[in-house]
Amino acid sequence: MVQYESLNELLPVASVVHIALGAMALVLMHRSREREWNERFAGLIISWMMVMLGIEYVFSTLIDYRIDQLVAGEQVAVFATYESIFYSWMTYGESAMSSVLLSMVVILPLIFPFPLIQKESTLKICAFIVIFISMVLIPFDIFSEFSHNGALALLRWIGFFVWIPIYLRFLFGEMLYDEEGARDVSSVTVLLLLGVYVQSWVFWLMHLTGITSVYLSRWRVEDFVSQSLLSSSLDMVAVAIVGTSFLVLFLGETWRAFKKGFSAMNVVLSLVFVVGVIWYLLTLVNYETAESCILTTCQAWDENFIDWYVFTFQVSKFLFVPLIFMFILLNYNMIDTEAKGSKNITRIMVLLLLLVATSSLIEMIQIILPIPEMITSALFAGGVVLFIGWEERIMDQIITKKSSASESLKGLVDMKKLRVEEAEFRFFSISMAAVIGYGLLIAILFDSMGMHL
């Protein structure tokens, strides 16, 4: 297993940022009592997803730290080999949080922007879905030595089967019938898809052409993961779905741009489109290196190839995802910024996002350009001063232009008027905290019992 100094430099920062933003968003969501039930519930789900991603990244950071120690020759008694790291509480904990997150991805499309489940007990139903999936997947994934990841990941793609039809319904409603408010619904649907799947979409052309299989195979060889025949077959179905779904969104937004004018969404999707094409070309150039792990001995990746990986996949996963999720929470009427004490927390969230974005971009530039740390520190300090000075203006720009997908839906489709009690939201949050505790407990117990040693 080859590790590179720059490969996961964003992991520690990402873990802290996700947990901090998720925790602050949870506080804000529980104070936003005047919002539509499905908007508030969706905000709650997104907030918990952020926390779970943060905890998963904590485990990933610990794994990388142990591997770096091993590569440097600093062997620790408990983690003296790659196998001892792979079969440890760190890997089990990472897998547990990934399974819980998978169950959250299942329920989010059912709630927002169009609530497919419209019952007063919706929160309890969704909580039980998460609990059931997590209780089954967490031990099963560890027992099977992660050999069914491809099959289990099909749950992750449920968003495509729900959100893509919703997007097309309201895209056609806007473009063909000039439905007022349809754009609010289709736009937030694209943002949700970006938030959940953008790190997969940077490889969209590789997915469509099937070249992704060589990368999946190399990753499994390096990480000692053997996949079942069913799992490997479903992997190829999944990547085809990913590539096709991106093309649907890209063509849909291009159509909208020709008829309604260019927008920021077109810029983002066009950027992902170009990145996907470049990834395909780079894969053709480095195909033999990727294939080496499967045929003979793993060859090291080219340094420029690694830098491109960091700039695309890592940035989209660790930086772009929290930016999208926080934009949805702040800009789509989920958070009540006027509630007591909410405005200060919201300001902290916005400043944290801006500072993390700045520091991450500076660090990325430093990877490829020989800029002294004194200059990058000065640039970062200048960014801090700028953001603090312009904080109020930035806040007003982000928060004042709010949209509400739920309000727009009421004028377009029939919606049940539900009154969800405050206790339901507390029950859901308590359930999510319990599921996280269950996952961590299983990871520790399985490690102490030496499941695979």
N, C-alpha and C positions, 0 to 999 in steps of 0.2 A: 504494500500500500504506500504510494508516494504522496507525500504532503509538501505543500508549498507555503512559504512564509506569508504570502499575501492572500492565500486562498480563502481563509475564513476570518480575516481581520475585523469584519463587520459584525461577527456573531456576538461578542460580549456587549457591544453597544446596542445591538438589536434586542437582546434579551432584556436589558434594563429598560429600554424605551417602550417595548411592547407591554411589559408588566406595569410600568408607571402610567402610560396612557390608558391601558385597560382599566386599572384601578380608579383613576380619576373619572373616566367615562362612566364607570359603574355608579360612583357617587352621584354624578350629574343625572344619570338616567332614573335613579330612585327618587330624585327631587323633581323630576319633570312629570308631575301628576296630571297636568292639563292637556297632555298630548294624546293623539289618537292611539288606541290600545295597540294596534299592530305596528305603528311607528315606534312606540316606546318599547314594545317587546323586541322588535328587530334591533333597536339600539342596544338593548340588554344582551341579546345574543352576540352581536358584534363585539361588545365590550368584553364578554367572557372569552370569546375567540382570541382576542388580543392577549388576555392574561394567559391562556393556555399556550399560545404560540411563544410567549415570553418564557414560560417554564420549560417548554420543549427546547428552546434555544439555550437555556441555562445548562441542560444536560448535554446538548451538542458542544457547548463551550468546554465543559469538563472533559468530554471524550477527546476533543482536539488537543487539550492541554496534556492529557495522559499520553497521547500518541506522539506529540512533540517531545515529551520527556524520553519516550522509548527511542525515537529517532536519534536524539542527542546522546543516547547511551546512558541516560540517568534512570536505570531500571529501578522500579519500586517493587518490593516483595510481592504485593498482591497483583500488580499489573505489569508482569514481566514479559508478556507476549501480546500480540494483537488479539489472539483468541480470548485471553483473560479480560481484555477491555470489551470485546464484543459481547461476551457472556457475563455481563456485570450489571449492577443496579443502575448504572448510568444509561446503558443502552436500553434496558427494560423500562426505565423511567421515560426516556425519549419516545419509545414505542407506545407507552401508555398514554402520554399526552397527545400523540398523533392519532390514536384511536378515539380519544374523547373529542378531539377537534373534528374528526371525520363525522361523528354523530351530530355535531353542531352544524356542519355543512349540510347534513340531510334535512334539518328542520328549517333553516333560514329561508330557502326558496318557497317553503309552504306558507310563510307568513308575510313576506314582503317582496315586491311592492303590492302584489295582489294576494290577499289572504285566502288560500285554498281551504283552510280549516276556519270556519266562522262559527265558533261556539264559545260560550262563556267559560268553558273548562279547557280552552285551547292551551293555555300555559301549562296546565297539569298534564294534558295529553303529550305535549312536546317534551316536558320534563321526563315523563316515563319512557318516551322513545329514546332520549339520550341515555337514560340510566340503563335501559335494556341493552342497547347496542354496545355501550361501554363495558357493561358487566360481561358480555359475551366476547367481544373483540379483544379486550386487553389480555386476559389469560390465554385465549386461543392463539393470538399472534405470537406470544412468547413461547408457548408450548410447541408450536409448529416451527419455531426458529425462523419466523418471518418468511416462510416459504410460500405463503398465499397472499403476499402483498398486492400482486397484480389483480387478483380476484376481489380482495377486500376494497381496493381503491375504486371499484365500480360505484360504490356508495358515494364517493366524492364527486362523481360525474352527474349525479342527480340534478345538480343545478342547471346543466345544459338542457335537460329534457323539460325543465319547468321554465327557466328564465328565457331561453331562446324563443319558444312560442309566444310568451308574454311580450317580448321585445318586438317580434314581427307583427303581432296584433296591433300594438299601439303605433308602430312605425307606419303601417299601412293606414291606420286611422288618421294619422297626421298628414301623410303624403297624398292620400287619395280622397279623403273625406273632410280634411281640415278640422278634425276634432280638436276643440280647445282643451288644453291640458294634457293631450296625449304625449307630447314631447317630454313632460316632466316624468311620466311613468317609464317611457323607453330609455331616457337618459340615465335615470337611477338604476335601471336594470343593467345597462352597459357597465356602469361603475361597479355594481355588485359583482358582475362577471369578472371584471378586471381585478377587483380586490381578492377574489378567491382563486383565479386561474392565471393571472398575468405571468407568473414565473414559468408556466407551461407554454404559454403562447409565444414566448421569445423563440421557441423551437418549432413554430407552426409548420414551416415548409419541410423540415426534417420529419415531422410527424406524418404529413401527407404522403411523403415519398417512401416512408418506412425505414429510413436510415437510422432513426432513433434506436432501433433494436440493438445496434452495436454498442451504443453508449450504456443502455440498460444492462447488457451482458457484461461489459467491463466493470460497471459499478458493483454488480453482484459477485464477480470474481474477487475484486479488491476487498469487499466487505464480507466475504465468506457466506453470502446468501444464495442458497440453491432454491430455484423456483419450481413449483409443480408444473406439469404440462398444461393444465387448465389455466393456471395463473399467467404463464407465458403467452398463451393464446389470447387471453383477455387483455393483456397489455397492449397488443397490437390493435385490438378493437378500440381501446381507450384512447390511444394516441391519434387514431383516425378521427374519432369524435372531437378531440381537442382541435386538430387542424381545421376540420370542416366548420366547426362553430366559429372560429376566428374569421374565416373567410366570409361567413354569413354576416357577421357584425361589420367587417370592413366594407363589404359591398353595400350593406344597408346604410352606413354612415356616409359613404361616397355618394350614393343616390341622394341622400338628404342634403349633402353639401352642394350638389349641382342645382337642386331646386330651391333650397332655403338659405344657402350661404354657408361659408366655411365656419367651423367652430373649434373650440379647444379639444373636443372629443376627436375630431378628425386628425388633429395634430398628434394626439397620443396614439391612436390606432395606426396612423401612417408611420410613426416612429417604430412601433412594434412590428409592422409589416417589413420595414427595411432591415431591422435587426434580425428578423427571421430569415430573410434572404441571405444576409451575410453569414449567419450561422450555418446555413446549408452549404455555402461555398467553402467555408472554413472546414466543415466536416469532410468534404471531398478531398481537401488538401491533407488533412490529418487522419484520414481513414485508416491507414496502416497502423498508426500509433494506437488508435482506439481498438483495433482488432488484435493487437499484439497480445493483450491479456488473455484472449480466448484461445489463440493459436499456440503461443510460445510463452515468453516472459514479458511482463508488463514494461513497456517503454515509457519513459517520462514524457509528459506533455511539453510542448514548446512554451517558453516563458510568455511570449506574446499571446498565445492561445489562452493561457491562464489569466492574463490581464483582461482579455476580452470577456472571459467567463465572469470575472469579478464585476466588470462594468455593466454587464447585461443581466445575467441570472441573479447574482448576489444583490445588486442594487435594486432590481425589481422586487425581489423577495423580502429583503430586510429594510428597505427604505421606501419603495413605492407603495407597498401594501399598506403600511400604517398611515401614509399620507392619504390614500384613497379612502380608507375606512373612517378616518377622522373628518375628511371632507364630507362624507355622507352624513355622519352624525351632526356636524355643525350646519350644513347647508340644506338639509332636507327635513327640517322641522322636528328632529327627534329630541334635541336637547332644549330645555327651557332655560335660556341664559339669563332670564329676568328673575328666576327663583332666588331666594335668599342664599347668598354665598356662592352661587353658581358662576357669576361673572368672573370672580377671581380665579377659580379653578380653570375656567375656560381659557383665560389669559395665559395661565401657566402651561396648559396643553399646547396652545398655539405657539408660544415662545419655545417650548421644548422641541416641537416639530421643526421649527425654523432653524434652531441651533443645531439639531442633529443632522438636518439636511445639509447645512453649510459645512459642518465638520466632516461629514461623510464624503462630500464632493471634494473638499480639500485633500482628504486622505487618498481618494482615488487618483487625483491629479499627481500626488506625490509618488504614487506607485510607478508611473511611467515617465515622470519628468524629474530630473535631479535638482529639485528646489530645496534649499536649506530649510531646516525646521524653524529657524528664526523668522523667515519670511512667511511661512504658512501660519505660524502662531500670530504674527501681526495681522494677516488677512482674517484669521478667525476672530481676533479681538475687534477688528474693524466691523466685522459682521455682527458681533454681539452688540456693539454700540449702536449700529444702524437699526437693528431690530428693536432694541429697547426704546430708542428715540421714536420709531415709527410704529410702536406697538398698537396704539389706539387706532391709527389709520388702517393698519393691517386687519385688526379685529373687526372694524366696521365693514371693511371690504368683504370679509369672509362671511360674516354673520347676517348683515342687513339684507342681502339678496337671497332670501330663503325660498325654497320651493317645497310643496307638500304633495307627494304622490297620492296620499290618501284623499286629500281634498279634490284633486283632479279626477280620481277614480269615481268619486261620488256622482260627478256629472256625466260620467260615461257608461258606467255599468251599475247594476243593482247591488247594493251592499247592505248587509244586515247591520243594524245599529246595536252594538254590544256594549255592555257596561261591565268591565273587568275590575274586580275588587283589588285593592292594594295588597291584600294578603297573598293573592295569586303571584304577583311579581316577587314578593319576598320568598315565597315557596320555591319559585324557579331558581332564584339566586342561591338559596340554601342547598337545593338539589345539586347545582353545578359545583359548589364548594365541596359537597360530599363526594361527588364523582371524582373530582381531582384528588381528594384525600384517598379514595379507594384505589385509584391508579398508582399513586405513590406507594401506598401500603403493599400492593401486589408486587411492585418492582422490588421493594426491599425484601419481602418474604421470599420471592423466587430466587433472589440472589443469595440469601442466607441459607436456603435449602440446596444450593448448587444444582439448579435444574439441568444444566447442560455440561457439567464438568465431570 
